[in-house]
Amino acid sequence: MLKNILKITLFSLILGIGIFSYTTHNNIYNIKEATYNIYNRVGELSGTGVVIKHKKDYYILTCNHIITSSKNGLQVFKKAGSFIYYPSIVYLDAEKDLALLKINFIGSQATLKIYNKEIAEGSKVILVSNFLGLDSVYSEGHLMKKGTNRYLFQLPMFYGSSGGAIIYKNKIVTVVQSIITVIEDSHRVQFCVGLSNKNLNSFLKEALKNE
């Protein structure tokens, strides 16, 4: 059963990669380079983070639930065996389930910008995440439903996708916060929930006000 689920998921991801390449052209490299693994050594939790820039400093946007059980045990890296960074916590918001970390990178660093408008239901989006610990996996889906505070997307993903950037027009709309998987007659459909773009921008305004 698990083997069949993984086959279906990987097929969806491969299909998504092709569509993604066609859609974003030369932005693939930049998006990949701005995506990092987040590992909480104390809570033994892993997820994804995306790099943004404010003034001259670099920050990583991710989920609060990956961070909360560890103030000093956080590691940030591209993939297994690569250089490990140890970020500082700038701001945590348990209600919004968002976290902002500050990090001093060695050399130049790719970043992504935040989309600052609401998007329409049905809009095609890209997810960038570290699916099962793999480095920067891309998949394509769409916004199914807009709620007052959160969005519901249909996107192929798996464990490790929390904190992954959901991208529209090459900018961050929100990040994956929870995953819903429905399996019926050997078919697997995945959904994820992320904070609304308005609330994401509100979080960043508050988090960065003293930076």
Backbone torsions as a table, in degrees:
resi	resn	phi	psi	omega
1	MET	NA	-50.4	179.0
2	LEU	-61.0	-39.4	179.9
3	LYS	-61.8	-41.7	179.1
4	ASN	-66.5	-38.3	178.7
5	ILE	-62.9	-44.6	179.9
6	LEU	-64.9	-38.0	178.6
7	LYS	-62.1	-44.9	-179.8
8	ILE	-63.6	-43.8	-178.6
9	THR	-64.5	-46.1	-178.9
10	LEU	-65.0	-36.7	176.5
11	PHE	-62.1	-42.7	179.1
12	SER	-63.0	-39.6	179.8
13	LEU	-66.7	-41.9	178.5
14	ILE	-61.9	-43.4	177.6
15	LEU	-61.7	-42.1	-179.9
16	GLY	-63.9	-36.6	179.9
17	ILE	-60.4	-42.2	-179.5
18	GLY	-63.5	-44.4	179.6
19	ILE	-65.6	-41.1	-179.7
20	PHE	-59.5	-43.6	-179.3
21	SER	-61.3	-41.2	-179.1
22	TYR	-67.6	-36.7	-173.8
23	THR	-75.6	-43.1	-169.7
24	THR	-107.0	-7.8	174.8
25	HIS	53.9	-117.0	-171.2
26	ASN	-79.6	3.0	-179.3
27	ASN	-88.0	-6.5	-178.2
28	ILE	-57.3	-48.7	-176.5
29	TYR	-59.9	-45.4	-178.2
30	ASN	-63.4	-42.0	179.9
31	ILE	-64.6	-42.4	178.3
32	LYS	-61.8	-44.3	-177.3
33	GLU	-69.6	-19.5	179.3
34	ALA	-90.8	-0.3	-176.5
35	THR	-106.4	130.8	-175.6
36	TYR	-130.9	156.8	169.9
37	ASN	-80.7	139.9	172.4
38	ILE	-115.5	126.8	178.6
39	TYR	-127.1	126.7	177.6
40	ASN	-99.6	102.8	-175.0
41	ARG	-66.2	-33.4	-177.8
42	VAL	-73.0	-50.1	-179.3
43	GLY	-85.8	-5.0	-176.8
44	GLU	52.0	48.0	178.4
45	LEU	-114.6	146.4	177.2
46	SER	-133.4	152.4	179.7
47	GLY	-165.2	-157.3	-173.8
48	THR	-125.8	150.4	173.9
49	GLY	-139.2	155.6	-179.5
50	VAL	-126.5	140.8	-174.5
51	VAL	-87.5	130.6	171.6
52	ILE	-124.8	165.3	-179.1
53	LYS	-125.0	136.9	175.9
54	HIS	-131.0	120.2	-172.9
55	LYS	58.0	-117.7	-179.6
56	LYS	-107.8	4.7	-174.0
57	ASP	-105.3	156.1	-179.7
58	TYR	-107.9	140.7	-179.5
59	TYR	-135.0	156.5	175.4
60	ILE	-117.8	125.4	177.2
61	LEU	-94.4	129.5	-179.6
62	THR	-154.0	-165.6	-178.6
63	CYS	-95.9	143.0	177.7
64	ASN	-62.8	-36.9	-174.1
65	HIS	-68.1	-16.8	175.0
66	ILE	-79.0	-28.4	-169.0
67	ILE	-96.0	-36.2	-161.2
68	THR	-54.6	-33.8	-175.8
69	SER	-83.5	4.7	-177.8
70	SER	-146.9	118.4	176.4
71	LYS	-93.9	-25.9	-175.1
72	ASN	-123.1	-0.1	-174.9
73	GLY	-107.0	29.3	-176.6
74	LEU	-93.6	138.1	176.0
75	GLN	-127.4	141.6	178.0
76	VAL	-126.3	127.9	-178.7
77	PHE	-155.7	160.7	-179.2
78	LYS	-74.9	-50.3	179.5
79	LYS	-156.6	168.6	-177.8
80	ALA	-54.6	129.1	178.2
81	GLY	92.7	-9.2	-179.6
82	SER	-87.4	174.6	-177.6
83	PHE	-58.6	137.6	-178.8
84	ILE	-104.4	128.6	174.4
85	TYR	-103.6	151.3	179.2
86	TYR	-119.9	98.2	-173.6
87	PRO	-79.2	162.9	171.1
88	SER	-104.3	151.0	-179.7
89	ILE	-86.9	124.5	178.6
90	VAL	-93.4	-46.6	-173.6
91	TYR	-159.1	136.8	176.6
92	LEU	-125.2	139.7	177.0
93	ASP	-135.6	102.4	-176.7
94	ALA	-67.2	-36.7	-178.4
95	GLU	-66.1	-42.5	178.7
96	LYS	-84.9	-11.2	-177.3
97	ASP	56.3	47.5	177.0
98	LEU	-128.7	151.2	177.8
99	ALA	-140.0	145.8	176.1
100	LEU	-124.0	124.7	179.8
101	LEU	-112.6	151.6	176.7
102	LYS	-112.2	141.0	-173.2
103	ILE	-146.0	142.1	176.8
104	ASN	-103.8	102.9	-178.9
105	PHE	-81.6	152.9	174.1
106	ILE	-88.9	119.1	-179.9
107	GLY	79.9	-167.4	-178.8
108	SER	-73.4	155.2	-176.0
109	GLN	-142.2	132.7	176.0
110	ALA	-70.2	145.7	178.7
111	THR	-136.8	163.4	173.1
112	LEU	-121.9	151.8	177.8
113	LYS	-96.9	161.1	-179.9
114	ILE	-93.5	131.9	173.8
115	TYR	-72.7	135.3	-173.8
116	ASN	-115.8	25.4	176.1
117	LYS	-133.5	156.5	174.1
118	GLU	-71.6	145.6	177.2
119	ILE	-108.5	157.9	-174.7
120	ALA	-83.9	150.7	173.2
121	GLU	-59.7	138.6	-176.9
122	GLY	94.6	-10.5	179.9
123	SER	-62.7	136.9	177.5
124	LYS	-78.6	137.5	-178.5
125	VAL	-134.4	163.7	177.3
126	ILE	-117.5	138.1	172.6
127	LEU	-107.6	131.8	174.3
128	VAL	-118.2	118.7	-178.4
129	SER	-155.0	169.5	179.3
130	ASN	-99.4	70.8	-178.8
131	PHE	-57.8	118.8	179.5
132	LEU	53.6	30.1	178.9
133	GLY	84.7	-2.6	176.2
134	LEU	-71.2	154.6	-174.2
135	ASP	-85.8	114.2	170.7
136	SER	51.1	69.1	177.9
137	VAL	-88.0	137.5	-177.6
138	TYR	-110.0	142.0	173.0
139	SER	-147.9	161.2	-177.0
140	GLU	-119.6	144.7	177.2
141	GLY	-158.2	-152.4	-180.0
142	HIS	-153.1	161.4	176.3
143	LEU	-79.5	116.7	-177.5
144	MET	-86.2	-43.9	-173.2
145	LYS	-150.5	137.0	175.9
146	LYS	-104.0	121.3	173.0
147	GLY	-97.7	-175.5	180.0
148	THR	-64.1	-42.4	-175.8
149	ASN	-117.7	-16.1	-175.2
150	ARG	-137.4	161.1	177.5
151	TYR	-111.4	149.0	172.1
152	LEU	-114.2	123.8	-179.5
153	PHE	-116.4	152.3	166.8
154	GLN	-105.2	116.0	-175.4
155	LEU	-152.2	139.5	172.4
156	PRO	-74.2	129.7	-178.0
157	MET	-162.8	176.9	176.5
158	PHE	-156.6	-170.8	-179.3
159	TYR	-58.0	137.0	-175.4
160	GLY	103.3	-7.5	-178.9
161	SER	-83.1	-16.0	-179.7
162	SER	-56.5	130.3	-177.8
163	GLY	92.0	-8.8	179.3
164	GLY	-66.9	141.3	-177.3
165	ALA	-76.4	130.3	170.1
166	ILE	-96.7	122.2	-166.5
167	ILE	-116.1	136.7	175.4
168	TYR	-133.3	126.3	-176.5
169	LYS	53.4	40.6	174.7
170	ASN	66.5	17.9	176.0
171	LYS	-127.6	157.9	-176.8
172	ILE	-77.3	121.5	175.3
173	VAL	-88.2	-45.0	178.8
174	THR	-167.1	-172.7	175.5
175	VAL	-127.1	154.9	177.7
176	VAL	-65.5	129.6	178.9
177	GLN	-117.4	-32.0	175.9
178	SER	-149.5	154.3	-175.1
179	ILE	-120.5	136.6	176.5
180	ILE	-122.6	125.8	180.0
181	THR	-119.6	128.8	178.4
182	VAL	-117.7	123.8	178.6
183	ILE	-118.8	122.8	179.2
184	GLU	-144.2	126.1	-179.8
185	ASP	53.3	45.3	177.9
186	SER	68.1	6.0	175.7
187	HIS	-100.8	135.9	-176.8
188	ARG	-115.9	126.4	177.0
189	VAL	-122.1	132.4	-177.2
190	GLN	-116.5	143.3	178.3
191	PHE	-131.6	157.4	173.3
192	CYS	-141.8	157.3	179.7
193	VAL	-115.7	136.4	175.9
194	GLY	-139.2	154.0	178.6
195	LEU	-61.9	147.9	178.3
196	SER	-62.4	155.0	-179.1
197	ASN	-61.1	-37.1	178.0
198	LYS	-60.7	-44.0	-179.8
199	ASN	-72.2	-31.8	175.5
200	LEU	-63.4	-46.2	178.9
201	ASN	-64.8	-35.2	176.7
202	SER	-64.5	-42.1	177.7
203	PHE	-60.1	-47.3	-177.6
204	LEU	-65.9	-37.1	176.8
205	LYS	-60.0	-44.8	179.5
206	GLU	-69.4	-42.7	-176.6
207	ALA	-65.7	-33.3	-173.5
208	LEU	-100.5	3.8	-172.9
209	LYS	-63.9	-27.1	179.3
210	ASN	-105.8	9.2	-177.4
211	GLU	-94.6	NA	NA
